[in-house]
Amino acid sequence: MKAVVIDEHGPPESLKVQERPKPVSAPGEALVRVRACALNHLDTWVRRGVPGHSFPLPLIPGSDVAGVLDTAAPGFSPGDEVVVAPFVTCGRCDACLSGDDVRCRKYGILGESRDGGCAEYISVPYASLFPKPPELTFVEAASVLLAPLTAYHMVATRAGVKTGDKVLITAAAGGVGSAAIQIALDLGAKVTGVVGSPEKATSVKEIGAGEVVVVERGQGLFDAVKAAIGKASFDVVIDSVGGEFLETGVRLLRPFGRLVTCGATAEPVASIDLRRLFFLSLSVLGSTMGSRWEMSRVLNLVAQGRFKPTVHAVLPLERLGEAHRILEERRVIGKVVVEI
């Protein structure tokens, strides 16, 4: 089969299509013929390497898979159109059996801890299979997996957003940000998005954000928000940028406010004034991915027309390096997807 394999860490140009053996499914797993795989910033980290972390190279990247079932699985037949949960767990521990599988000690992400979907075929556990929403193309279906799951866990579970909450979302035009907007609005919140260009502001307005703040290069988030909105403060901040954005997000919280972070695409280190944290009873929460139940909730929102994917670009697998470059240049509004 054709596959992109990371043999060693390197630049986007190092991503080349190779011929690899077609995977043989282990017991309890099914073979999926991949039709589309959406990308995430995680893919660029796996390709570049992360200091202090070892990835199981050689590794096929890609977490968000939509395709056609090639072998039988419980509740499915060969030829069924499916999407694949972007993670795997042991399926046997107390966390998995109680539906809180995000706490499983063996929780791993496709394309990070085991082979992912940038290939013609992928073998995945039966429990990872979900019916593809019939109203979506394969490209669109691949775009409603890791990022919306991450956003749902952040917004609904970790932050507990409720009707009337004022929510600030950084990187609002990206995969997680654009999903977080829709999920927060569905929960009845009032949303302000933060973006880096007027073009992204237009897209975020179209998604439904009530206010949009454009942060120009060299301008601080706090000053930008105050200049755009005035005496702004928020019940919840959803951040995937890190660094100054997290620091400023804490400054913008109301008493008893919650900041949830899932990433550090700009800077992994942030400084927080602890006096503000305890005087205002603030909560700063980390968040990674989500559970199968939350994945089903996202797919239900899609089926009900309450969540729609935003696709920025579609490229063939042979141009995966170019897709990585688009992500790294921060030109993305929504998702970048490769078709196989």
N, C-alpha and C positions, 0 to 999 in steps of 0.2 A: 504494500500500500504506500501511497504518498503521505509523508509526514514532515513537519518541521521539528527538528530535534536540537535542543541546546546541549552540545557536548562540552562546552566551556563558556564562561561568561564573556560577553563582548558587546560590541556596538550593534545597532539595528541591522547593519549590513551583514552581520554574521548569521542571520536567520535565513537558511537555505532549505529548500525542499529536498528530502532524501527518500530513498526507497527503504522501507522497513518491513519486517514480517508483520502480517496481519495478526492482531492480538488473539490469543486463545482464552476464552472466558473461564475463570475459575468457578468452582461450585458456588451457586448463589448469585452469579453474575450473568448479565446479558450483554450481547454485542449490539452496538448501535452504529449505523452508517451515518456519519456526521454530514449534515447539510450546511450548517452555519455555526460559527463560534464567535461570540462577542468578546472584545478585549477589555481589560481593566488595567489600572496603573500597576496592579500586582504583577502583570505580565512583564512590564518593563523592569521591575525590581528583580524578578527571577532571572531575566536575561542579563542584567548588569551585575547581579550579585549584591548581597547585603553583608557588610562587615560583621563578623561574629556569628553569622548564620550559614549553615551548610545546606544546600539543596541537593537532592538525590540525582545528580547528573550521571548519565545522559537523561534528559527529561523532555517530553513533549509538552509544550505550554498550552494554556487556554482553559478557562474555567467554565465558560457559558456555552453549553452544547444544546443544539436542537437538531433532530435528525429522524431517521426511520429505523425501527427495531428490526434487527437482522435475525435474531433468534427469539424463541419463546421466553416468556416470563410470566409469573403469576398475575392474572388480570389483564395480560396483554397478549397479542399475537404478532408473529412476524409481519412486517409491513405497516404496523401501527406507527403513526407520527407521535413523537415523544419529545419532551424536554428533560434535561438531566439536572437534578439538584447539584449545585456546584461544590458540594462537599461530601465527604464520606465519614462514617463513624463506625464504632464496633458493633452497634445494634444490640448489644447484650447487657450493658451495664445499667445501673439504676437510672442514670440520667437519660439514656436512650429509651428505656422501657417506660419511663414516666413522661415522655414527650418533650423533655428538656435536653435534647441531644446536643445542643450547643455547648453543654458542659462536659461532654464526653472527653475523657483524657486522650482518646485516639482520634479526635476530630481533625480532619485534614482537608485541604482544598485541592480540587483538581487542577493540574498544571503547576502545583507548588510542591505537594508531598507525594503525588503519583501522577502518571501520565494524564495529560489533558486532551482537549478536543481539536488541536490544530493538526488534524490527521483525517484520513478517510474513514477510520474506524476507531472506536473506543469501547473498552469493556468496563461496565459499571455495575455496582450491586443492584439487585432487584429493587431495594428500597429507595434508590435514587431516581427511579423512573416516575414521571408524571405525564399524563396526556397533554399533548401540545394543544393550546387554545386554538380551535379550528378557524377562528376569525383572523388569526395572525399568520403571516408568512414565516418561513423558517428564520429569516433574518430578524424579523420583529420578535419572534419567540425567543431567540437567543439573547435578545436585549432586555428581557424581563426577569433575569435570574440573579446573578451575584449582586449587582448594584441595588436593584429594588429590594432584595432580601435584606441587604445590609441597612438600607434606609428604613425599612419597616421595623427592624429590630431596634434601631436607634430612636426613631420617632415614636412608635406605638408602645414598645416594650420598655426600653431603658428610660426614655424621657417621660413616658406616660402622657403624651400630648392629649389635651381635651378641648372641648368646645370653648372658644373665646380666648385661648392662649395666643399670645403674640410670639411668633417663632422667627428667628433669624437663621438663615441657611447660607453658609459660605460655599464658594465654588458651585453656585446654584445652577450653572449651565451644564455641569458635568453629569456623569452617569448617576452617582449617588445623590448629588444635589437636585437634579431634575426629578428624580424619583421621590426624594424627601418632600419636595414641594407638593406633589400630587397627593401623597399619603397624609401630610399634615392638613391640607385643605379638606380631604375626605373626612378627617376627624373633627373638622369644624374650626380649625385654627386660622389666624390671620398671619399671612406669610410675607416676610421681607427677604429678598434674595440679594446676595452679594456676587458681583461678576467683575471681570477685568476689562470689558470693552462694551461700547454701545451696541454692537451687533449681538453680543450675548444677552444684553439687557432686553432687547426686543424679543428674543426667544423665550426668556424667562417670564416676561409679561404674558406671552401667548400661552404658556403653560398654566398661568393663573396667579402668579405672585402679585399681591396688591401693591407692594413697593419694591423698587429695585435700586440698589446702590452700586454705582460704578466706581471701583477703586483704581485710580490711575497709578501708573508706575511711580514709586517713591512716595505715594500718599498713604498715610496710616489709616487703618480701618476705622478706628474710633473717630477721627476727624471727618472721614468721608461720611460715616453714618450720621453724625451730628449735623454736618453741612446739608445733607439731603433730607433729613427727617426732623431735625431739631432735638428736642429733649426725649430722645428715644431710649426705651429700655424694654427688655424682653423677658418673657417667662422661660423661654427655651432657646438655646443656641445649638445648632447642629453643625459641627465642624469636621472637615476632612483635610484641612490644609496644615494646621499646626502652627508652631512658632508664634509670631506676632498675632496671628488671627485668633489663636486660642487665648492668648493673654488678653486681647481686646474683648473677645467674647465674654470673658468673665467680668470685665468692667461694665459691660452692657446689660448684665443680668439684674433683674429686680430681686428684692428679698425673696428667699426660698426658690430662686431660679435654678434651672438645671442646664448644664452644658454637657453635651455628649460628643465625644470625638472618636473617629474611626480611622484616622490616618494622619500622615505628616508629609504630604506631597511637597511642601515648601521647606519645612524645617522641623526636625524631630525634637528640638529642645525648646521649652517655653518656661517663662518665669511668672509666678502668680503671687500676688500680695495676699498672704494668708490672713491678714486682718480683715480684708473684705470677705474672704471665704467664710470665716466663722462669725463675724458680726452680722452678716446678711443671711446666714444659714444656707449657703449655696452648696450645690452638689456638682462635682466634676466627675463624669462617668466615662469609662472606656467601653468600646463596643466593637465586636468583630462578628461579621456574618450573622447567622440566625439558625433557626430550627426548621425541620420539615413541616411542622404545623404552620410556621410563619411563611414558608414557601408556598404552602397551599392557600394561605390567606392572600398573598400577592396574586397568585393565579386566579383566585376567585374575583378579585378586584378587576383583573383584566377581562374575565368572562362577562362581568356585569357592566363593562364599559366605563368603569370608574378610574381606571389607570391605563394610560397609553404610552407605549415606548417612543422615545425620540432617537432616531438614527441619524448620525452625522455623516457617515461614509461607509460604503460597502466595497471591499477589495477582494480579489482572488487570493487564495492561500499563498501563491507564489510571490505576492507583494506584502507579506506579513511584516517585513522590515520597514516598509513605508508606513504601514499602519502604526507601528510602534513610534515612528518618528512623529507622526501626527499627534499622538498622545503626549509625547514629551515636549512638543512645542506649544502645548496648551491651546490648541486651536479648536478643541472639540466642543460641540454643543450636542450633548446626548452620548450616543454610543458609536464606536467604530467596530465594524463586523467584517470577518472574512468568510467568504463562501467556499465550500469544498464541493 
